[in-house]
Amino acid sequence: MLSRPRPSIGESTSLSRTARGFATLMLAAAVAVSSSVSAFAQGVPVVRDAEIEALVRDYARPIFKAAGLANDGIDIVLVNDQSFNAFVTGRRLFINTGALVTAETPNEIIGVIAHEAGHIAGGHQQKLRDQLDRAKTMAIIATLLGAGAMVAGATTNSRGLAGAGMGVAAGGGEMAQRSILAYQRTEEITADRSAITYLNATGQSGMGMLKTFGRFQSALSLAGTQVDPYRISHPMPQERIANLEVLVKQSPFVNVVDPPALQQRHDMMRIKIAAYMQGQAAVARLMRKNPASLASRYGDAQQTYLFGNPGAALTKTAALIKEQPKNPYFQELRGDILMKANKPKDAADAYAKAVSLDPARSGLLLVSLGQALMAVGTPDSIQKAVTQLNNGVARERENADAYRFLAQAYGELGDIPAADLATAEGHYYAGDYKNAKIFAMRAQQKLKRGEPRWVRAQDIVNYTPSNKLK
């Protein structure tokens, strides 16, 4: 279940932010190469939610298969940011929640995923790194040439020559920068074309891509934003539309629309993100279009849970479950409400039902079940919590919070070595390697040398961050 974000994330979706979102999108490729890996390690505001993750993976699965990436183990990471943006780094595809809530149809997000798949399949990150290395060489040579000219000017007392040297140095950096940006724009066009190929291969329309670029173009025009086309990493929206429009409209799938069931899931996702991240006004705006829809009633139940009373929220959720008894996320919501109402045993039953119905086999639902069982507080329920939490981390090795709950459960059972090792794992996956090593060494003191848990603790002790996120 989504958690409420910090208040710094605003509640409006203003035109100016849309324009800023476009500026962010234009810089995405450069960001992906230069800083995304370190940002992820240091705490990118990641959103975790079983329902949203399952839906986005369903969007991506056929696209990845068409791009030849089905077996590449690509992770999709949701970022708590309201700008419309997506980017790739390594084998991770990052999508902002702002893109998910802004896109009115699944096809718009599928187009974004197809574009990013084009970058991954084309090896654009490595090629860009190679291009950056060449650009650095260009800039260094230009700087050396400029320095040489300035030295010559100084020895001959020629101010004009010295001034020219400074210009050579500055101009070389400018040339290197423009070369990189021109290269990135070319790769963006290539990824756009690859996206159309993948959409055609999966029988889907490219109209969502055109709608996205049209939204950016309108935002820039109305906001009066001035952009130097030679100083950006992406082509201008108008140029991208012109490049793609013929290909999209020639496709036999141009008029294909998303299946109603998929559109319904998309609408439910949008209203869920709005409820947790944008507030009641944003939910009201989305509900206004069709207040009787399942998505609107889901949003109403979410709002009642977050801001109203648990009894009313349970009544509304029961109606949703009656309409879709096999929906695991309605059961998850019921479990959340019952936890808030301090009824952990009933909550555990609801989460267990959600786990049994979940086709995506999300580790998050298992962690919620484990937390509820811990809250029940009996020795038997805590032992069951350990089982469920271990099942959860088996599916999600990098879930730092799950290890912390697991450590608490082991501690309550008196299994201190296991608690210390779970604490070490939690620190490790949170990027706190110093404390991870401390707790791993504590665990080793109570474990038999050479047993699997001792070996895992030794791995943490020996770990150096030079190879992280590989």
N, C-alpha and C positions, 0 to 999 in steps of 0.2 A: 504494500500500500504506500502511496505517495506520502511523504512527510512534508509538513508545512515549512517553507523556506524562510530565510532571514528576511526581515522587512525591507532590506535594501532593494529587493526585486520589486519594481513598481507595479501598479495595477492598471495603468493605461496602455493602450496600443496606439499611440499617436503616430501621425504621419512622419514627424521628425525622427522617431525611432526606426520607422521603416526605412527611411533614407540612410540612417546610420547602419541599419542591418545590411543594406546593400554594400555600404563601404566595407563592413566587416567581411561580407561574402567575397568581395573582390580581393581581399587580402588573405583569404583562407589558405591558399596553397603555400604562400610564404610562411604563414604561421605554422602550418603543419610540419614544414621542414625544420624551422628554426627553434620552435619552443613548445610544441604540443606535448612531446613526450615528457619533458621536465615538468610542464604544467600539470599533467595528469598525475605524475608521481607526487607533486607537492600539494595536490588538493583541488583539482578542477571540480566545480560544484556539480557532482554527478547525481542524477535522479535514478532511483531504483523503484520499479513497480512491475509486478509480474504481468499484469494485463497489458500495459503499454509495450513492454518488451516483447511479449508474445505477438502482438499485432505488428510491430515494426519488423520483426523477424519474418512473419508471414509475407509482408510486403517484399522483403529482400530476397527470400529464398529462390523464387524463379529467376530473378534478375541475376543473382550470383551464379546460378546454374548456366544461364545463357552466356555469361561472361567467362565461363570456365573457372569460376572461383568456388564452386560448391564444396570442394574438399580442402579449402585453404584455411579453414578455422578462423574466419573473420568475425571479430566481436563487434557488436553494435552498442555504443555507449550514449546514453541520453544525458545532455548537459542542461543544467538549470539556468537558462539564459533566454530572454524573450526576443532577442534579435533572430531574424530568419537566416540561419547559417547551418552549414554542414561541412565537414572536412575529414580527411583521412590522414592517419599516421601509422606506419607499419601495417599491422593487420587489424587495426581498429578504425571503425567508422563512427565518427562523432556527429550526432544530430541534436540541435538545440530544441528544447521544448517550444520555443517561440515559433519554429518552423512547423511543428506538429499542430499547434493550436491555430496558427494563421491559415494553413492549408485547408481549404474547404472540402476537398475530396481526397481519397486515397491516391488517385492518379498523380496528384501534385507531388506528394511525398515519394511515390514510386519513381517519378522522374528525377527527383533529387538523388535518390539512392542509385539509380542507373548512371547518372553523371559521375558520382563518386566511384562506382564500380569501374567506370571507364578509366579513371585515374589509377586504380589499383591494377587492373588488368594490363594497362599500358606501361606499367613500371615507371610512372611519371615522377614519383618521389626520388627514386635513385637517379633518374636522368636529371632532375632538377638539382640534386646535390652535385652531380658532375658539372652541370652548368654553373653552379655557384662557385665551384673550385676554379673553373676557367675564368669566371668573372673576377675572382680574387686575384688571380694571376695578372689579368689585364690591369686591374687597379694598382697592383704593386708595381708593375712595369711602368705604368703612367706616372706613378708617384716618383719612382727612381729617375725617370726621364726629366720630370719637373724639377727634382732636386738638383740633377746635373746641370740643367739650364740655369737655375738660380745660382749655383756655385760659379758657373762660367760668367754670369753677369756680374757677380761680386768681384771676381778677379780682374775683370776688364772695366769695372766701374760703369757697366752698361745697365742703367735702370730699366730700359725697355726690355732687354733680354731677360733680366731677372723677373720682371712682371709677366713676361710670356711664360716663364717657367712655372709660376704659380698657376697660370691659366691651364697649362698642360696637366698639372697635377689634379686640379679641380675637374677639368674636362674629362680626364681619364676615369675618375670615379663616376661622373655622370654617364659616360658611355657604358661603363660596366653595369650600372643600375638599369639603364634603358635596355641593354641587351638581355638582362635577366627577365625584366618585365615583359619584353616582347616575346621571349621564349615561353613564359608562363601563359600569355594570352593565346599563343599557338596551341599549347597543351589543353587549354580550356576548350577551345573550338574542337579539338580532337575528341575530348571527353564528351562534349555535347553530341557529336556525331555517333560516337560509340553508344551513347545512351539510347539514341533512336534505334540503332541496330538491335540492342537488347530488348527494347520495348516491342519492336516488330516480332522478334523471335518468340516473345511470350504472349503475343496477341493483344497488346495494350496500346492505347493511344498516346501520342506525344503532346496532346493538347494541354496537359497539366504543366509541362515544361514551359510552353508558350504563355500560359496564364501566369506562372511564377515570374517570368521575365517581364511580362506586361505590368505586373504589380510593381516591380522595381522601377520600371520606366516611369510609371505614373507618379510614384512617390518622389522620384528625383525631379520631375518636371514641376510638380506642385510645390515642392519644398524649395525650389530655386537653387538646388545644389549644383555647384560648378565643379566639374571633374576634368582634369587634364587626361585625355585618353592615353597619353604616352607614359603616364606615371601610375598606372594601375595594373594589377596582375590579372584582371579578367577583362574580356571585351565589354563594351557598354551594352546594356540590355537591348537597345534598339538594334545594334549590330548582331547580337545573338539571335534575336527574333528573325531578322532578315536571313541569317544563315540557315536557320532551322525550319522556317515556315514552309518552304517548298517541300522539304523532306517529310515533314509531319503531315501535310495535306495530301501528299501522294501516297501515303501509307494506306493499305486496305483496312487498317484498324483505326483510322482517324476518328470515327464516330462511336467507337466502343466506349461504353461507360462502365463504371465500377459496379459489381454485383450489389444488389440492395443490402444483403447481409453484411458485406464488407463495409459499405457506406455507413451502416448502422454502428458497427464497431468503431469506425473512425469518429463518428459524431459523439459516441460515448467517451472516447479517449479525449477529444477536445474539451468536453465539458468537465471531465475529471481533472485535467490539467488546470483549467480555469478555476475550479473550486479550490484547489490546493495552493495555487500559485498566484492567482490574480484577484481573488476575492469575489464577494457576492455580486457586485455590479457586473463583472465580466460574465459570470454564470447567467445572470438575468438577460444579458444581451444575446447570449447563445440560445437561451430558452425561448426568447421572444418569437423566433422564426416558426417554431412548431412546439408549443407548450405541452401538447398531448403525446408527443413522441416518447419512445422508450428512453432515448438519450436524455431528454428533458427531465423525465421522472427520476432517472438515475442521478442526474445533477441535483435535483431537489433532495433526494435521499442523502447524497453526499453533504450538501449544505446543512441539512438538519443534524447530521452526525457531527459536523465540525462546529456548528454555531448554535444548534438548538438542543432539544432534549432527547436522550437515548430512547425513551419509550416511543416517541413519534418517529424517530429514525428507524426503529425496528419494524414498526407497522408499514412504513413505506418500502422498506427492503423486503419484507415478507411478500408484498404485492409483486415486486420485481421477480422474486424467486418463483412465485406461482406462475408467472408468465414464461419464465425461462428456467425451469428447474435444473437444467444441466449446465448452467453458467457458473463456473467456479468463482468468478470475481464477485458475484452477488453474495455467495457464501463467505467470501473473504471480508466483504463489507459488514456482513452480519457479525462475523467474529470480531472485527474492530470495534463495532458498537458495543458488543457484550463485554469486551475488555474495558472499554471506557465506563461501562456501568458496573464494573467490579464483579463480573460473573465469569471468572476464568474457566471454570469447568464447561459451561455452555459454549464459551468462546472456543475452547479446544475442540469441541464437537463440530462447530461450524468450520474451523480451519481444516480439520481432518476431512470433512466433506469436500472442501475446496481442493485439497490435495488429491483426493480420489477422482475428482472431475477434471483435473488440469491436464489437458493434452500436451502442454509444453513442458511439463515436469519441472516447474520452476523451483529452485532451491529457496526462494524467498518465502513461499508459502510454508515450506517445512520449517523455516526459522520462526515464522509467526506461530506455528503450531507448538514448537518447542518452547517459545516464550510463554504461551498460555499454560502449558503443562507445568512449567516452573512456578507460575503464579498460583497454581492449585496448591502446591507446597507440601504434598505428602511424599514420603520416600519413594513410593511406587511411581507417582507422576513425575518426579524429578529424574528417576531412572529412565522413564519413557522420553523425557525431554532430551536427555543425553543422546538417546538413539536418534530422535528426529533431527536434532541439531547436527549430529555427525552425518546424517543423510543429506542435510542441507549443504554442509561444507564440501561433501563429496561431489555435489553437483556444481558448487561455486567455490572453487579453491581460494578466490581472492576476496571473499566477503569478510572483512575485518570485524564487523559488528557481530557476526555469527560466532566467531571464535571467542569474543568477549562473553557472550551469553553462555557458551559452552564451558568456558573457564569457571564462571559462576556456578553452573550446575555441578561440575566436578567438585568444586570447593564445598558445596553443600553436602555432597556425598562423602566427603573426606578423602577424595583421591587427589592429593596435593601435587604429585608429579604430573598427572594429566592436566590439572588446572594450570600449573606453571607452563607446560608446553603449549596449551591452548592460548594462554596469555601471550607467549612468545610469538605464536602464529598471528595473533591479532595485531601486535605491534609491527611484525614483519610486513604484513599486507597493507598496513596503514603507512608504511614508509619510515617508521621509527625504528631504525636498525639497531641503535644503541640499546634501547630497552628490550628489543627482541633478543639480542645476544645475552643480556643479563638474565632474563627469565629462562632462556634455553639452557644456560649453564646451571641455573638453579634446578631445572628439571633433571639434568644429567646426574646431578649429585644423588638423586633418589631412584634412578633407573639403572637397570643392568646394562653394563657396557656391551655394545654390539647389537642389542635388540632394536627392532625397527624404530621405536620412539626415540631411543638414544641416538640412532643414526640421523633421524630427522632433526633432532636438536643440534647435532654436530653440523649439519648442513647450514643451519641458521647461524651458528657461531662462526663458521668459515666464510659466510657470504660477504661479498664486497659489492657495492652498488654500481660498479662499472658496467655490469651486464644486465642491469635491471630493465624490465619490460620487454625482454626479448622472448 
